[in-house]
Amino acid sequence: MKLAERIVADPEILGGKPVVAGTRISVEFVLGQLGRGIALDDVARDYALSREDILAAIRFAASAVGRDAYVALGR
């Protein structure tokens, strides 16, 4: 199932997690690498992704987070 440009989900690949199309590299993994301070171009090179693939993963994640509401509990 196409979730966004360059991002797909298939129950047969990583249990249906969103991945970069044509790979087994999850959006979660890409964001984790970037969050650890690895440069976008290094992630692209190290995992044979394009810069556009990585930017699509970021856009998808931003969109997913934007759909949720977060409420602090227990204050």
N, CA, C and O atoms as a printed pandas DataFrame, in Angstrom:
     atom_number atom_name residue_name chain_id  residue_number  x_coord  y_coord  z_coord
0              1         N          MET        A               1    0.846   -1.163    0.000
1              2        CA          MET        A               1    0.000    0.000    0.000
2              3         C          MET        A               1    0.896    1.233    0.000
3              4         O          MET        A               1    1.802    1.355    0.825
4              5         N          LYS        A               2    0.636    2.135   -0.926
5              6        CA          LYS        A               2    1.398    3.378   -0.985
6              7         C          LYS        A               2    0.842    4.328    0.072
7              8         O          LYS        A               2   -0.344    4.657    0.054
8              9         N          LEU        A               3    1.697    4.765    0.989
9             10        CA          LEU        A               3    1.276    5.660    2.062
10            11         C          LEU        A               3    1.586    7.112    1.730
11            12         O          LEU        A               3    0.862    8.018    2.142
12            13         N          ALA        A               4    2.648    7.326    0.994
13            14        CA          ALA        A               4    3.083    8.663    0.604
14            15         C          ALA        A               4    4.075    8.482   -0.539
15            16         O          ALA        A               4    4.451    7.359   -0.876
16            17         N          GLU        A               5    4.490    9.586   -1.125
17            18        CA          GLU        A               5    5.479    9.478   -2.188
18            19         C          GLU        A               5    6.722    8.775   -1.648
19            20         O          GLU        A               5    7.341    9.246   -0.694
20            21         N          ARG        A               6    7.083    7.652   -2.258
21            22        CA          ARG        A               6    8.261    6.855   -1.928
22            23         C          ARG        A               6    8.136    6.044   -0.640
23            24         O          ARG        A               6    9.090    5.365   -0.259
24            25         N          ILE        A               7    6.997    6.091    0.040
25            26        CA          ILE        A               7    6.821    5.349    1.292
26            27         C          ILE        A               7    5.669    4.365    1.120
27            28         O          ILE        A               7    4.574    4.737    0.699
28            29         N          VAL        A               8    5.934    3.103    1.454
29            30        CA          VAL        A               8    4.931    2.053    1.285
30            31         C          VAL        A               8    4.858    1.202    2.544
31            32         O          VAL        A               8    5.753    1.237    3.389
32            33         N          ALA        A               9    3.779    0.436    2.653
33            34        CA          ALA        A               9    3.629   -0.535    3.739
34            35         C          ALA        A               9    3.091   -1.822    3.140
35            36         O          ALA        A               9    2.162   -1.804    2.332
36            37         N          ASP        A              10    3.677   -2.930    3.539
37            38        CA          ASP        A              10    3.275   -4.245    3.063
38            39         C          ASP        A              10    3.387   -5.187    4.258
39            40         O          ASP        A              10    4.446   -5.262    4.881
40            41         N          PRO        A              11    2.312   -5.907    4.591
41            42        CA          PRO        A              11    2.364   -6.809    5.741
42            43         C          PRO        A              11    3.480   -7.849    5.648
43            44         O          PRO        A              11    3.882   -8.418    6.662
44            45         N          GLU        A              12    3.976   -8.097    4.450
45            46        CA          GLU        A              12    5.038   -9.087    4.249
46            47         C          GLU        A              12    6.433   -8.491    4.470
47            48         O          GLU        A              12    7.418   -9.229    4.497
48            49         N          ILE        A              13    6.528   -7.182    4.626
49            50        CA          ILE        A              13    7.828   -6.520    4.805
50            51         C          ILE        A              13    7.821   -5.803    6.153
51            52         O          ILE        A              13    7.041   -4.876    6.374
52            53         N          LEU        A              14    8.698   -6.246    7.046
53            54        CA          LEU        A              14    8.830   -5.651    8.383
54            55         C          LEU        A              14    7.495   -5.537    9.111
55            56         O          LEU        A              14    7.261   -4.574    9.842
56            57         N          GLY        A              15    6.637   -6.501    8.916
57            58        CA          GLY        A              15    5.361   -6.528    9.618
58            59         C          GLY        A              15    4.428   -5.385    9.265
59            60         O          GLY        A              15    3.534   -5.046   10.041
60            61         N          GLY        A              16    4.630   -4.789    8.099
61            62        CA          GLY        A              16    3.746   -3.714    7.659
62            63         C          GLY        A              16    4.197   -2.316    8.050
63            64         O          GLY        A              16    3.476   -1.346    7.819
64            65         N          LYS        A              17    5.396   -2.202    8.645
65            66        CA          LYS        A              17    5.901   -0.867    8.983
66            67         C          LYS        A              17    6.122   -0.065    7.704
67            68         O          LYS        A              17    6.420   -0.647    6.661
68            69         N          PRO        A              18    5.984    1.250    7.764
69            70        CA          PRO        A              18    6.284    2.082    6.591
70            71         C          PRO        A              18    7.770    1.989    6.241
71            72         O          PRO        A              18    8.637    2.154    7.099
72            73         N          VAL        A              19    8.040    1.722    4.975
73            74        CA          VAL        A              19    9.417    1.606    4.485
74            75         C          VAL        A              19    9.592    2.449    3.232
75            76         O          VAL        A              19    8.620    2.842    2.587
76            77         N          VAL        A              20   10.842    2.720    2.902
77            78        CA          VAL        A              20   11.154    3.367    1.639
78            79         C          VAL        A              20   10.843    2.357    0.534
79            80         O          VAL        A              20   11.290    1.211    0.591
80            81         N          ALA        A              21   10.084    2.779   -0.459
81            82        CA          ALA        A              21    9.662    1.882   -1.538
82            83         C          ALA        A              21   10.861    1.167   -2.159
83            84         O          ALA        A              21   11.896    1.771   -2.441
84            85         N          GLY        A              22   10.685   -0.141   -2.361
85            86        CA          GLY        A              22   11.720   -0.954   -2.991
86            87         C          GLY        A              22   12.825   -1.388   -2.046
87            88         O          GLY        A              22   13.818   -1.971   -2.480
88            89         N          THR        A              23   12.662   -1.108   -0.744
89            90        CA          THR        A              23   13.674   -1.492    0.243
90            91         C          THR        A              23   13.003   -2.142    1.441
91            92         O          THR        A              23   11.778   -2.243    1.516
92            93         N          ARG        A              24   13.835   -2.577    2.370
93            94        CA          ARG        A              24   13.359   -3.037    3.676
94            95         C          ARG        A              24   13.816   -2.050    4.744
95            96         O          ARG        A              24   13.939   -2.408    5.916
96            97         N          ILE        A              25   14.066   -0.814    4.339
97            98        CA          ILE        A              25   14.546    0.221    5.252
98            99         C          ILE        A              25   13.346    1.036    5.728
99           100         O          ILE        A              25   12.685    1.716    4.943
100          101         N          SER        A              26   13.079    0.950    7.038
101          102        CA          SER        A              26   11.889    1.597    7.583
102          103         C          SER        A              26   12.098    3.096    7.783
103          104         O          SER        A              26   13.218    3.582    7.939
104          105         N          VAL        A              27   10.979    3.798    7.770
105          106        CA          VAL        A              27   10.985    5.226    8.088
106          107         C          VAL        A              27   11.567    5.401    9.491
107          108         O          VAL        A              27   12.364    6.309    9.728
108          109         N          GLU        A              28   11.173    4.540   10.406
109          110        CA          GLU        A              28   11.675    4.593   11.784
110          111         C          GLU        A              28   13.200    4.518   11.817
111          112         O          GLU        A              28   13.841    5.274   12.547
112          113         N          PHE        A              29   13.787    3.608   11.030
113          114        CA          PHE        A              29   15.236    3.457   10.999
114          115         C          PHE        A              29   15.905    4.711   10.452
115          116         O          PHE        A              29   16.892    5.185   11.014
116          117         N          VAL        A              30   15.372    5.251    9.355
117          118        CA          VAL        A              30   15.931    6.464    8.761
118          119         C          VAL        A              30   15.922    7.597    9.781
119          120         O          VAL        A              30   16.930    8.283    9.957
120          121         N          LEU        A              31   14.791    7.796   10.453
121          122        CA          LEU        A              31   14.696    8.866   11.448
122          123         C          LEU        A              31   15.656    8.635   12.608
123          124         O          LEU        A              31   16.242    9.581   13.133
124          125         N          GLY        A              32   15.813    7.392   13.000
125          126        CA          GLY        A              32   16.749    7.067   14.076
126          127         C          GLY        A              32   18.173    7.425   13.713
127          128         O          GLY        A              32   18.913    7.963   14.536
128          129         N          GLN        A              33   18.560    7.130   12.484
129          130        CA          GLN        A              33   19.909    7.467   12.035
130          131         C          GLN        A              33   20.110    8.980   12.051
131          132         O          GLN        A              33   21.130    9.473   12.532
132          133         N          LEU        A              34   19.140    9.705   11.528
133          134        CA          LEU        A              34   19.237   11.168   11.516
134          135         C          LEU        A              34   19.252   11.716   12.941
135          136         O          LEU        A              34   19.988   12.655   13.242
136          137         N          GLY        A              35   18.443   11.132   13.809
137          138        CA          GLY        A              35   18.374   11.563   15.200
138          139         C          GLY        A              35   19.661   11.322   15.967
139          140         O          GLY        A              35   19.939   12.006   16.952
140          141         N          ARG        A              36   20.443   10.358   15.522
141          142        CA          ARG        A              36   21.741   10.094   16.143
142          143         C          ARG        A              36   22.821   11.041   15.630
143          144         O          ARG        A              36   23.978   10.974   16.043
144          145         N          GLY        A              37   22.413   11.929   14.717
145          146        CA          GLY        A              37   23.359   12.918   14.216
146          147         C          GLY        A              37   24.071   12.528   12.944
147          148         O          GLY        A              37   24.986   13.225   12.506
148          149         N          ILE        A              38   23.667   11.427   12.346
149          150        CA          ILE        A              38   24.277   11.027   11.081
150          151         C          ILE        A              38   23.713   11.922    9.980
151          152         O          ILE        A              38   22.499   12.099    9.874
152          153         N          ALA        A              39   24.587   12.472    9.179
153          154        CA          ALA        A              39   24.177   13.405    8.127
154          155         C          ALA        A              39   23.306   12.715    7.091
155          156         O          ALA        A              39   23.496   11.540    6.777
156          157         N          LEU        A              40   22.355   13.461    6.570
157          158        CA          LEU        A              40   21.422   12.941    5.576
158          159         C          LEU        A              40   22.168   12.279    4.415
159          160         O          LEU        A              40   21.819   11.174    3.999
160          161         N          ASP        A              41   23.185   12.952    3.900
161          162        CA          ASP        A              41   23.921   12.388    2.765
162          163         C          ASP        A              41   24.666   11.108    3.144
163          164         O          ASP        A              41   24.837   10.223    2.306
164          165         N          ASP        A              42   25.109   11.003    4.392
165          166        CA          ASP        A              42   25.776    9.776    4.846
166          167         C          ASP        A              42   24.779    8.625    4.956
167          168         O          ASP        A              42   25.094    7.495    4.584
168          169         N          VAL        A              43   23.589    8.901    5.460
169          170        CA          VAL        A              43   22.548    7.866    5.538
170          171         C          VAL        A              43   22.219    7.393    4.115
171          172         O          VAL        A              43   22.113    6.194    3.858
172          173         N          ALA        A              44   22.063    8.337    3.216
173          174        CA          ALA        A              44   21.755    7.982    1.825
174          175         C          ALA        A              44   22.840    7.078    1.249
175          176         O          ALA        A              44   22.538    6.045    0.650
176          177         N          ARG        A              45   24.081    7.459    1.428
177          178        CA          ARG        A              45   25.189    6.672    0.873
178          179         C          ARG        A              45   25.286    5.304    1.542
179          180         O          ARG        A              45   25.420    4.287    0.861
180          181         N          ASP        A              46   25.219    5.277    2.861
181          182        CA          ASP        A              46   25.418    4.029    3.598
182          183         C          ASP        A              46   24.331    2.994    3.343
183          184         O          ASP        A              46   24.583    1.794    3.451
184          185         N          TYR        A              47   23.122    3.445    3.004
185          186        CA          TYR        A              47   21.999    2.516    2.837
186          187         C          TYR        A              47   21.419    2.533    1.431
187          188         O          TYR        A              47   20.300    2.069    1.210
188          189         N          ALA        A              48   22.175    3.067    0.481
189          190        CA          ALA        A              48   21.774    3.090   -0.941
190          191         C          ALA        A              48   20.391    3.711   -1.137
191          192         O          ALA        A              48   19.565    3.207   -1.898
192          193         N          LEU        A              49   20.162    4.819   -0.429
193          194        CA          LEU        A              49   18.933    5.580   -0.590
194          195         C          LEU        A              49   19.253    6.875   -1.313
195          196         O          LEU        A              49   20.401    7.320   -1.341
196          197         N          SER        A              50   18.241    7.464   -1.887
197          198        CA          SER        A              50   18.434    8.792   -2.478
198          199         C          SER        A              50   18.098    9.845   -1.431
199          200         O          SER        A              50   17.411    9.572   -0.447
200          201         N          ARG        A              51   18.587   11.021   -1.660
201          202        CA          ARG        A              51   18.244   12.155   -0.796
202          203         C          ARG        A              51   16.722   12.325   -0.762
203          204         O          ARG        A              51   16.150   12.635    0.283
204          205         N          GLU        A              52   16.076   12.121   -1.903
205          206        CA          GLU        A              52   14.620   12.246   -2.001
206          207         C          GLU        A              52   13.913   11.188   -1.161
207          208         O          GLU        A              52   12.868   11.464   -0.571
208          209         N          ASP        A              53   14.475    9.969   -1.100
209          210        CA          ASP        A              53   13.907    8.915   -0.246
210          211         C          ASP        A              53   13.892    9.362    1.210
211          212         O          ASP        A              53   12.892    9.202    1.909
212          213         N          ILE        A              54   14.999    9.917    1.654
213          214        CA          ILE        A              54   15.114   10.329    3.048
214          215         C          ILE        A              54   14.182   11.494    3.345
215          216         O          ILE        A              54   13.525   11.519    4.386
216          217         N          LEU        A              55   14.125   12.451    2.440
217          218        CA          LEU        A              55   13.211   13.578    2.640
218          219         C          LEU        A              55   11.758   13.109    2.652
219          220         O          LEU        A              55   10.937   13.655    3.390
220          221         N          ALA        A              56   11.436   12.102    1.842
221          222        CA          ALA        A              56   10.077   11.551    1.844
222          223         C          ALA        A              56    9.773   10.893    3.187
223          224         O          ALA        A              56    8.656   11.005    3.691
224          225         N          ALA        A              57   10.756   10.210    3.768
225          226        CA          ALA        A              57   10.570    9.586    5.079
226          227         C          ALA        A              57   10.309   10.651    6.138
227          228         O          ALA        A              57    9.452   10.471    7.003
228          229         N          ILE        A              58   11.039   11.750    6.074
229          230        CA          ILE        A              58   10.847   12.844    7.035
230          231         C          ILE        A              58    9.469   13.465    6.866
231          232         O          ILE        A              58    8.775   13.722    7.850
232          233         N          ARG        A              59    9.071   13.706    5.618
233          234        CA          ARG        A              59    7.737   14.286    5.370
234          235         C          ARG        A              59    6.646   13.354    5.873
235          236         O          ARG        A              59    5.674   13.802    6.481
236          237         N          PHE        A              60    6.803   12.055    5.621
237          238        CA          PHE        A              60    5.804   11.087    6.076
238          239         C          PHE        A              60    5.695   11.112    7.596
239          240         O          PHE        A              60    4.592   11.143    8.141
240          241         N          ALA        A              61    6.828   11.101    8.275
241          242        CA          ALA        A              61    6.819   11.111    9.737
242          243         C          ALA        A              61    6.199   12.397   10.274
243          244         O          ALA        A              61    5.428   12.359   11.233
244          245         N          ALA        A              62    6.523   13.518    9.674
245          246        CA          ALA        A              62    5.939   14.795   10.108
246          247         C          ALA        A              62    4.430   14.770    9.940
247          248         O          ALA        A              62    3.690   15.254   10.797
248          249         N          SER        A              63    3.987   14.213    8.850
249          250        CA          SER        A              63    2.552   14.104    8.592
250          251         C          SER        A              63    1.885   13.185    9.617
251          252         O          SER        A              63    0.806   13.496   10.121
252          253         N          ALA        A              64    2.519   12.062    9.924
253          254        CA          ALA        A              64    1.954   11.111   10.881
254          255         C          ALA        A              64    1.870   11.723   12.271
255          256         O          ALA        A              64    0.863   11.549   12.958
256          257         N          VAL        A              65    2.888   12.424   12.690
257          258        CA          VAL        A              65    2.885   13.059   14.004
258          259         C          VAL        A              65    1.841   14.169   14.046
259          260         O          VAL        A              65    1.196   14.379   15.074
260          261         N          GLY        A              66    1.676   14.864   12.957
261          262        CA          GLY        A              66    0.720   15.958   12.903
262          263         C          GLY        A              66   -0.732   15.514   13.014
263          264         O          GLY        A              66   -1.604   16.329   13.318
264          265         N          ARG        A              67   -1.005   14.234   12.773
265          266        CA          ARG        A              67   -2.380   13.725   12.863
266          267         C          ARG        A              67   -2.776   13.394   14.296
267          268         O          ARG        A              67   -3.962   13.236   14.586
268          269         N          ASP        A              68   -1.812   13.289   15.188
269          270        CA          ASP        A              68   -2.097   12.868   16.556
270          271         C          ASP        A              68   -2.179   14.056   17.495
271          272         O          ASP        A              68   -1.590   15.111   17.257
272          273         N          ALA        A              69   -2.925   13.853   18.566
273          274        CA          ALA        A              69   -2.964   14.850   19.643
274          275         C          ALA        A              69   -2.311   14.208   20.865
275          276         O          ALA        A              69   -2.553   13.041   21.171
276          277         N          TYR        A              70   -1.503   14.966   21.540
277          278        CA          TYR        A              70   -0.805   14.459   22.708
278          279         C          TYR        A              70   -1.263   15.233   23.927
279          280         O          TYR        A              70   -1.311   16.463   23.915
280          281         N          VAL        A              71   -1.600   14.500   24.983
281          282        CA          VAL        A              71   -2.112   15.107   26.202
282          283         C          VAL        A              71   -1.250   14.600   27.355
283          284         O          VAL        A              71   -1.023   13.399   27.498
284          285         N          ALA        A              72   -0.781   15.525   28.164
285          286        CA          ALA        A              72    0.007   15.138   29.340
286          287         C          ALA        A              72   -0.943   14.549   30.383
287          288         O          ALA        A              72   -1.971   15.145   30.702
288          289         N          LEU        A              73   -0.598   13.395   30.900
289          290        CA          LEU        A              73   -1.413   12.730   31.926
290          291         C          LEU        A              73   -0.663   12.745   33.254
291          292         O          LEU        A              73    0.567   12.777   33.290
292          293         N          GLY        A              74   -1.412   12.721   34.322
293          294        CA          GLY        A              74   -0.818   12.574   35.632
294          295         C          GLY        A              74   -0.179   13.829   36.203
295          296         O          GLY        A              74    0.690   13.748   37.071
296          297         N          ARG        A              75   -0.592   14.950   35.734
297          298        CA          ARG        A              75   -0.025   16.191   36.279
298          299         C          ARG        A              75   -0.781   16.618   37.495
299          300         O          ARG        A              75   -0.456   17.641   38.097
